[in-house]
Amino acid sequence: MDEQALLGLNPNADADFRQRALAYFEQLKISQDAWQVCAEALAQSIYSDDHIKFFCFQVLEHQVKFKYSELTEVQQQLIRETLITWLQAQMLNPQPEKTFIRNKAAQVFALLFVTEYLTKWPKFFFDILSVVDLNPRGVDMYLRILMAVDAELVDRDVVHTSEEARRNTLLKDTMREQCIPSLVESWYQILQNYQYNNSELTCQCLEVVGAYVSWIDLSLIANERFINMLLGHMSVEVLREEACDCLFEIVNKGMDPIDKTKLVESLCQVLQSAGLFSIDQEDDVDFLARFSKLVNGMGQALIASWTKLIKNGDMKSAQDTLQAIEAKVALMLQLLIHEDDDISSNIIGFCYDYLHILKQLSALSDQQKANVEAIMLAVMKKLTYDEEYNFENEGEDEAMFVEYRKQLKLLLDRLAQVSPELLLASVRRVFNTTLQNWQTTRFMEVEVAIRLLYMLAEALPVSHGAHFSGDVTKATALQDMMRTLVTSGVSAYQHTSVTLEFFETVVRYEKFFAVEPQHIPTVLMAFLDHRGLRHTSPKVRSRTAYLFSRFVKSLNKQMNPFIEDVLNRIQDLLELSPPENGYQALLSSDDQLFIYETAGVLIVNSEYSAERKQVLMRNLLTPLMEKFKVLLEKLMMAQDEDRQMALADCLNHAVGFASRTSKAFSNKQTVKQCGCSEVYLDCLQTFLPALSCPLQKEVLRSGVRTFLHRMIICLEEEVLPFIPSASEHMLKDCEAKDLQEFIPLINQITAKFKTQVSPFLQQMFMPLLHAIFEVLLLPAEENDQSAALEKQMLRRSYFAFLQTVTGSGMSEVIANQGAENVERVLFTVIQGAVDYPDPIAQKTCFIILSKLVELWGGKDGPVGFADFVYKHIVPACFVAPLKQTFDLADAQTVLALSECAVTLKTIHLKRGPECIQYLQQEYLPSLQVAPEIIQEFCQALQQPDAKVFKNYLKVFFQRAKP
C-alpha cells in the first residue's frame, strides 16, 4: 500500500496529505485487486493505526456493496475467511478495537450477510456464534453484527427499492425458519451470563432483543423465563433503562387484542408488586422518562385492543380491557403532573387516547368525571412557565418547552370535546381567582390564567369568532372574563409574558368590543403607551405593532371617535429613521410597516368626507416624500459604500411605507372615492427619479417596482402616463434578475389595461426583447449553476410575457414589429418548446403557439404564417416529446404535452383536411411512422373530444420512445 498516502488518513494530517489519501481511496475502489491487499492487512493485523484499519474496512465495504458479483468463488471465499479470521483475532488482542472500527466491521458483516445468506452462507450466524462463544469481546461483535443486520433489513429511515424490499422479506422469512430460535437462545444465554457482571453487554443485548421483537415470533420472547429476567433487570439501576425500552417494544408488537390485554396486565402486576408504580419515591429522571414511555405504550396498547374489541362486537372483553385502562389512570396522572417535562411529555399520547375513549361513551361515571378534572388541572399546572425560562434569550430548553406546550394544547382541545362545561368552569375559576389578586401573584400564574382564556377560543370553536352570541352560558362566561381582563389593570403587569398574553387575547376576542364598546379607549391606551408600542422590550413593541394593526382593522367603524387622537399619538412612530449613527428608533422598519398600514386603515375606513381623508392622507405621506428627496440627494453625493447602502435602505423603507398605506383601500373604498389619487400620484413623481440613480440600483429599483405594482391596482389608468419613462429607466443596464422582476410588472399592465397600453407595448416590445436576448447570450462559466438558473428563470419570464401579450388579444403588438423581428420572436418560441429541457417553459411556449395559430392560422392570417405552421410548429410538436429529456413520468412534462396536444388540435381546427393530408402524406412518413399508426393518429386528431386526443398523444409518444 502507498504508505505516504495512508498518512493522510489521520484527521490531524495537513490538507495535501488528506487530499492524497482521498485520491488513493478512489483509486483502490476502482482497482481490481486492491481489496485483497486490504483483506490481507486485516487478517494478518499488519497495521496498528486505527485510521488505516478503518480505511481497509471501507475498501472491503465498497467491494461487497458494489462489485461483489464480479469476484470469483475463490475470491468470495477469501472475503468470508478474512472476516472470520479478523473476528477470531478480536478475542486474543490485548486491547479491544475502537468502537468506530467495530461498528464499521459489523456493517461489512451485515452487507455480506444480505448478499450471501440465501445462497452461499446459510450458516452465517452459526459460524459467528461458534467463533465467539461467550467471550465478551466476541459477544460485543456478535451483538453489533445483529444490530447492523437489523438496520439493513428493517430500518425505517433507509429508503429501499422494491427489489431490496422483496429480498429483505425473503431474508427475514428464511431467518425465522432457520435460525431465529437459536439466536433468541443465544440472547438468553448472554443475558443470563452477563447480567450481573457486564452491564454494557447486557444493555447491548437488550437493545438487540428490542429491535428484533418487532419482526420475530413474539412467543419466543414474551414467555415466562424471558419476561422474568427482563423484570429482574427493572430493579438493577444500570440495566433498567434498556430493560424498559425492551419491554416497550414487546408491548408495542401487533397481536390479538385479548392476548395483548393479558400480556400488558401480567406485566403491570409484576411491575406494581416490584414497587415501580411508586413514582414519588423515584428520583432518577432519566429512568422515569423511559418508564413513562413504557406506561404510555401499555396504555395505548390497551386502548388499541379496546377499539378492536368494540369493532368486533366483543363487549365483554372490551369492558374488561376498559377496566384495565381505568386502573392505569392514577399512574398516568402521576407521570403527567411530574415536574420533569420529558416524563410528562412521554405520557401525553396515552392521556389523549384515553380522553378519546371517554368522548365515545354515552355517559361518564363519577370516577371518569374525576379523571377528566384531574387531567384538566394537570394540564393547567403544566402549562405554567418555570423560574428558569429565559424570555430575553430563548435557547433550546425554551424551544422544547414551547413544543411541549403545543402538546398540552392538544390535550386541552380534547378535554373540551369530552366536557366543554367543565373546561369552561375550571378556566373561569382559575382566571377569576388569579386576576383578583394579580398584583401579588407570580408572573407565571398570571400568564397562564390569561393564556387559558386565550386557548378557550380554539378549544370551544365557533364560526367567525362569534364567541359572544349563541350559547348563553358560554357567551356570558367569556364576556365576564374579558371584562375582567380589560378592567383589572393587569395590562400593567411588569413581565413581558403577561403583557404579550394580554394583547394576544384582546385581539383574539375582538368581537367582545362590539358587545361592550365602552372598553375600547382603555385597550387603545394600553396599545399606545409604555405597555405596548412604547414598552422597554423590543420583542413586545414588535409583536404589539402587528397586533395593533389587527385590532384596529377588526374594530373598523367603532374606531371612528378615536381616529385623530390615535393618529396624533402614533406620529413619532411613523418617523423615517435616518441612517445616522446612534439614533435608536423604537420600532424596526418591519414593525413600522404595520403602523403605516394601521394609519391608512384609520383614514380610509373613517366616516370623514373625501376632502378630510385627503388632508389626513397627505399629512401621513408628505413627510415621507420630503425625506425621500433629501435622502436621494445625499445618496447621489455619498462616496462610502456602507453609507450608500444605508441610505438606499432608508429610501426603500420610505417607498415601502407609502406602499403599505395603500393596502387600506378596497373595492368599496377606492383611492378615487377617498379623494386620495393626487397624493399617491405625487408619491409616484417623488419616487420615480430613484430609478435613474446609478448607485444601489437593485435595492432602489426593487422598492419602486413594488410601489408601481400597488399603484396599478389602486390608481388604475391614472398610473399609465408614468409607465413609459419608468420602463425606460428600468431597462437601462439591467441584469437577469432585474429583467425577471420587471417582466411581471409589464404583464400586470398588459393583462389589466389590454388595448389601452397597446401603443406603449409596441414601442417598448423590441427594446425589452433586446435587453432579454443580450442577457441570455452572455457567456457563462460551465459550472456556474446560479447563472444557469437565473437564465432559466429569465427565459420563463420572457415566454410568460409573450403569453400575456398574445393571451390579452394583442397579437398586433408582435405583428407590427416588422417581418424580420416577428420571425425572430417566433423562432425563440419554437426553440423554447423544443431545445430547452424545462417543461414549465415548454408548456408556456405551446400555449403561445396555439394562441398564434388560433389568431393567425386561418386563411386571412399574415402572409407566410401557414408555411411557418407546417415547417416549424408541427415538427416542434413531435421533436419536443421525442427527446430523451422529455420525461413523460414527470407531472410538469405531462402538462407541457397536454398543451402540445392543444396546439395540434388548433392547427387541425384552423387548417382542416389540409392539415390531415400533410401529416398523412408528408410529415409522419418522413419520421418512418408505420401507415396503420399514421391512420390511427389522424383519426384520434379528428375526434371532437380534445381529451381523447390528449390521452392518445401520451400513449403515442410512450410507444415511440425507445
Sequence and secondary structure as in RCSB ss.txt:
>XXXX:A:sequence
MDEQALLGLNPNADADFRQRALAYFEQLKISQDAWQVCAEALAQSIYSDDHIKFFCFQVLEHQVKFKYSELTEVQ
QQLIRETLITWLQAQMLNPQPEKTFIRNKAAQVFALLFVTEYLTKWPKFFFDILSVVDLNPRGVDMYLRILMAVD
AELVDRDVVHTSEEARRNTLLKDTMREQCIPSLVESWYQILQNYQYNNSELTCQCLEVVGAYVSWIDLSLIANER
FINMLLGHMSVEVLREEACDCLFEIVNKGMDPIDKTKLVESLCQVLQSAGLFSIDQEDDVDFLARFSKLVNGMGQ
ALIASWTKLIKNGDMKSAQDTLQAIEAKVALMLQLLIHEDDDISSNIIGFCYDYLHILKQLSALSDQQKANVEAI
MLAVMKKLTYDEEYNFENEGEDEAMFVEYRKQLKLLLDRLAQVSPELLLASVRRVFNTTLQNWQTTRFMEVEVAI
RLLYMLAEALPVSHGAHFSGDVTKATALQDMMRTLVTSGVSAYQHTSVTLEFFETVVRYEKFFAVEPQHIPTVLM
AFLDHRGLRHTSPKVRSRTAYLFSRFVKSLNKQMNPFIEDVLNRIQDLLELSPPENGYQALLSSDDQLFIYETAG
VLIVNSEYSAERKQVLMRNLLTPLMEKFKVLLEKLMMAQDEDRQMALADCLNHAVGFASRTSKAFSNKQTVKQCG
CSEVYLDCLQTFLPALSCPLQKEVLRSGVRTFLHRMIICLEEEVLPFIPSASEHMLKDCEAKDLQEFIPLINQIT
AKFKTQVSPFLQQMFMPLLHAIFEVLLLPAEENDQSAALEKQMLRRSYFAFLQTVTGSGMSEVIANQGAENVERV
LFTVIQGAVDYPDPIAQKTCFIILSKLVELWGGKDGPVGFADFVYKHIVPACFVAPLKQTFDLADAQTVLALSEC
AVTLKTIHLKRGPECIQYLQQEYLPSLQVAPEIIQEFCQALQQPDAKVFKNYLKVFFQRAKP
>XXXX:A:secstr
  HHHHHTTSTTS HHHHHHHHHHHHHHHHSSSHHHHHHHHHHTT    HHHHHHHHHHHHHHHHHSGGGS HHH
HHHHHHHHHHHHHHHTT SS   HHHHHHHHHHHHHHHHHHTTTT TTHHHHHHHHHTT HHHHHHHHHHHHHHH
HHHH TTS   HHHHHHHHHHHHHHHHHTHHHHHHHHHHHHHHHTTT HHHHHHHHHHHHHHTTTS GGGTSSHH
HHHHHHHHTTSTTTHHHHHHHHHHHHHS   HHHHHHHHHHHHHHHHHTTTT GGG   HHHHHHHHHHHHHHHH
HHHHHHHHHHHHT HHHHHHHHHHHHHHHHHHHHHHT SSHHHHHHTHHHHHHHHHHHHHSSS  HHHHHHHHHH
HHHHHHHTS  TT  SSS  HHHHHHHHHHHHHHHHHHHHHHH HHHHHHHHHHHHHHHHHTGGGS HHHHHHHH
HHHHHHHHHS  GGG TTSSSHHHHHHHHHHHHHHHHS GGG S HHHHHHHHHHHHHTTTHHHH GGGHHHHHH
HHHSTTTTT S HHHHHHHHHHHHHHHHHHGGGGGGGHHHHHHHTGGGG    S TT   SS HHHHHHHHHHHH
HHHHTSS  HHHHHHHHHHHHHHHHHHHHHHHHHHHH  SHHHHHHHHHHHHHHHHHHHHHGGG  SSS TTTTT
 HHHHHHHHHHHGGGGG SSSHHHHHHHHHHHHHHHHHHHGGGGGGGHHHHHHHHHTT  HHHHHHHHHHHHHHH
HHHGGGGHHHHHHHHHHHHHHHHHHHHS   TT HHHHHHHHHHHHHHHHHHHHHHHTT HHHHHTT HHHHHHH
HHHHHHHHHTS  HHHHHHHHHHHHHHHHHH STTS TTHHHHIIIIIHHHHHHHHHSTT  TTSHHHHHHHHHH
HHHHHHHHHHHTHHHHHHIIIIIHHHTT  HHHHHHHHHHHT S HHHHHHHHHHHHHHH  
